[in-house]
Amino acid sequence: MAKLNFPSDFVWGTATASYQIEGAYQEDGRGLSIWDTFSHTPGKVVNNDNGDVACDSYHRYEEDVALLKKLGVKAYRFSIAWPRIFPQGTGEVNEKGLDYYRRVVDALLAAGIEPAVTLYHWDLPQALQDKGGWANRDSIDAFVKYAEVIFKEFNGKIKQWITFNETWCVSFLSNYIGAHAPGNKDLQLAVTVAHNCMVAHGEAVKKFRALGIEGQIGTTHNLYWYEPLTTKPEDVEAARRSRAYYNEWFMEPTLKGTYPQFMVDWYRSKGAEVPIQDGDMETISQPIDFIGVNFYSGGYTRYKKDEGLFDSEDVQVGFDKTFMDWNVYPDGLYKVLSWVKDEYGDIPIYITENGACYEDELAEGNRVHDALRADYYKKHFIQLHRLIESGVQLKGYFAWSLLDNFEWAEGYKKRFGIVYTNYETLERHPKDSYYFIQKVIADDGLEV
Ligand code: GCO
């Protein structure tokens, strides 16, 4: 047995998102978001589940904070629901909506937990979607106004800011694949939305600097690691496209101010152009203080003519799978963050999400023996240690998720929590993985 020690200033945390946990979807003047519309449209979400009640964190946030405190985390990542603040996306601030986040932030600070806030975790006000959503550049101005209100309100209290969560999901998953709200299937729309969201990120960073807000600001991209199945050039190229779809397309504009040309050409060959306006690339690549990375999976890819968008297909090579059917690929985490360092230098990195979905059962004494999830965490923590040792500027890690919650198009059946949510009673029960993480934090490391 050896002990892997983590630096004492390493930030351990957990993460959630507003629409996935809050519920209270019509309370205190909250406007509707694209996720209310989408989840209330029959056939869009498994079992036609929706976030009307979710974990009811709008009323039970004190219990959530108590769970965080007992867990021993330094930080908690959550998101603010834009339609609580501006029910119509723009206009007058809804003070009652803001009050909810005042209560949450104060409760966290009183418990000695640093709030890490995501400004956009997918709940776009429906009123803005009605005018074209992220494809309309007016949404950029609306976002910056919303961000400004939050920056000013919480200056000095919230010290870690994340503008966008997973711009790939906001753009391609939601507007090309169509699996998430608003559910479009149009490549040009996806490319446009990705671009406009990145401009909105950059404009918000400019506003943050201009206002002199305390703390650090960055954005979160969801990265995957794909290896070519063979060394054949066509497989190598196919894997390169699969990676760039998630990784370079977002990382390169954010951190270098350019798009990867081979992907610009590829999208052009499919009829989609990036709608770059003067000054956009400079705006997008505003210096940021850290990059947030959400990592879940990856795998092996090979060339296959006319398959999907990239002439490529994923190949099953015997990985263990989670209940989402995602490969368990801890080494992929090591590889992708090593690539970030090689490609983009020593920017501080936070893993803003990582975690696993498994089928859980409530056992005697309200315990959940989720050995597979605890093992998933352990395997990834070993890689965190390896990354830190290798000189990657990895500053913190947020487990997804504090609680089982509304898993978007998958509804409630897919559980990612380290705390079990009983959706009938809304009681919360820590799982074995919670106690595993609690011990790692208390010991500043783990035995392997
Ligand atoms: C994400 C989302 C989470 C998901 C998680 C599991 O950023 O993808 O933030 O909301 O629940 O990724 O799919």
Residues whose N, C-alpha, C, O or C-beta is under 5 A from the ligand:
A	BS01	GCO	A17 E166
